[in-house]
Amino acid sequence: MMQPPHADETLLRPAVGVTLGAQALVVLASLVLPVTAALVLPATGLPKAAVGWYAALLFSSGAISTLVTPQLVAALGPVRLHQAMLASAGAGLLALAVAHPLALAASAVLIGLAYGPANPASSALLARLAPAHLRNRVFSIKQVAVPVGGASAGVVVPVLAATLGWQAACLGLALALLLAALLVQPWRWRLDAGSLAPRGGGLGLWAPFAAVLSGGPTLRLGLASFCFACVQFTFSAFLATVLVTVAGWSIGAAGLTLTIGLLVSIAARLALGWVADRVAPARVLGGLGVAIALACLACTGLGPATPVWLVWLVAGLFGFAAFGWNGICLAETARLAAPGRVAAATSGIMMMIYAGACLGPALFGTLLAATGGPVAGFLLLAGLALAPLAWLRR
């Protein structure tokens, strides 16, 4: 296999560290409301379905910022853009602490603006530095940021909310994100100095759409990503709420269950990246779709009598399958992208992912409110997980 242009393995480790750490903190910020919803929503007078509305607004904002990420990467560099992401997410947590419905909306927008650029910006950097034979592993290692951030949210946020109060927890986490933005600065010049900065055609707002809608394997990859994202982000947004309101669990126990699933996903991403460097990535993604559907079907029987060990087992299956596909998807996107267009192609795929992230929680929340239970929502998610099998076979 040929090396990517300007591959530099000496900078690969710090590049992975900076992008992984920054994205993990942004993911943590995005889950503060879902984890503490039982405390926050009564204080604001909003119903439990507002968790889905918050997630939909957050990922809608993320989709908009994803759309302009190629231009931002070219103008700022990927590391400087990661610093801006941390500052925006910190501001979103400050807004959440205000405890007002409009402030919650502002929080979703600010954190969404931080969430959107993470993968296109990091892909533009890592595609230049990662050798081809390690591509899936490098991208999968970086994508460990999502479960690390989620697991941290499941452990840290409930503890901080219980000891300090949820508003003080938001303030403390906001300060941590702003401090992290400053700590990244020493690496900024070395990593951004050789960053991809595409010029000329292909950098308009249409470029991400063109990269996906032109058809072929990239379109099929985008459609599969959309379906998987519907499940992944619904699981993150609603697991704690479903366990508390349907199964009668405490917030701490629900947060621990989310953490278990996300810890499993850390090992899963590392293992699946290794497998995808040796087996056709489409085969790996198809197998994950089947596993996701099985986990969704298992959740239809969730209730107060469900054994704790069984809930943890299903959460682990979700963590393995519903969170294991991202690194493989982004590595394939980088492989298929034209030279100098990695950020644009990744932005296009991320638009599909954020569309799923918006639609999945919104549909699940609507079905939860309409039926009074999660069964219909989990059946819908199972169908979405199986749909990509038809496309991935090609």
ABEGO torsion letter per residue (X at the ends): XBBBBGBBAAAAAAAAAAAAAAAAAAAAAAAAAAAAAAAAAAAAGBBAAAAAAAAAAAAAAAAAAAAAAAAAAAAAEAAAAAAAAAAAAAAAAAAAAAGBAAAAAAAAAAAAAAAAAAAAAAAAAAAAABBAAAAAAAAAAAAAAAAAAAAAAAAAAAAAAAAAEAAAAAAAAAAAAAAAAAAAAAAAAAAAAABBBBBEBGABAAAAAAAAAAEEAAAAAAAAAAAAAAAAAAAAAAAAAAAAAAAGBBAAAAAAAAAAAAAAAAAAAAAAAAAAAABBAAAAAAAAAAAAAAAAAAAAABBAABBAAAAAAAAAAAAAAAAAAAAAAAAAAAAABBBGAAAAAAAAAAAAAAAAAAAAAAAAAAAAAAAGBAAAAAAAAAAAAAAAAAAAAX
